[in-house]
Amino acid sequence: MSTMPTMGLPAAAEYLGVSDKFVRRQVSEGRLPAYRLGGPRGRLRFYREDLDALLTPVPAARQGGGHA
């Protein structure tokens, strides 16, 4: 676990440029770790490093290749 400050659901969605619903889906499918404050019904919190890990770089297009 990190010592970095956490952010809430709206801030995490804004950071990723997606909806709150998308972030919740990633949590429920086990793709994004989240932490709750105040028990099982508490607010979700996220570490930025976990959000960054969700982002996948897109490989650069090959040079010189053309479309047939």
N, C-alpha and C positions, 0 to 999 in steps of 0.2 A: 504494500500500500504506500502511496505517495504522501509526502508532507506538503504537497502543493495545495493551494486552496481549491475548493470544489465550486461547481456552478450548478444551478438548478435547471430544470427541464426547459423552460423558455430560452434561457441563455445558451444551453447546449444546442438546441435546435437552431438558433440564430447563428451560432459559431459554425455549425455544419452547413447552414444554408438550406435546411429542410424543415418540415413541419414537426410539431410536437408528436403527432401520431406516428410518424416515421421513426422517431427516436424511441418511443414506447415499444414499437414493433421490434426494433433491434434488441432491446432489453429482453422482451418476452421470448425471442428466438435464441437468446444466449449469445448474440454477436457483440453486445456492448455491456460491460459491467456497470452496475449502478448500485448506489447505496441509499438506504432510507434513514431519514432522521425522524426519531419519535416513534419507532415501532413499525409493524407491518403495514400500517395505513399512512405512514409519514411521507413527507415529500421526497422525491427522487433527487439525488445529488450525483454529479459526475466529475471525474478527474479529467483535465484537459488531455493528459497523455493517453487516456483510454479513448477519447474522441479522436485524437490524431491517429491512433492505431486502426480505427475504423476506415479511415481514408486510404484508398488503394491507388497508387500511381498508375497512370495509363501509359503504356509503352509508346515511345515515339514511333511514328510511321517509318517504314524502311525507305531509304533514299534510292532513287533510280528506278523504282518499280512503277509500272504503269497499270492502268486498268485495261483489260482486254476488250 
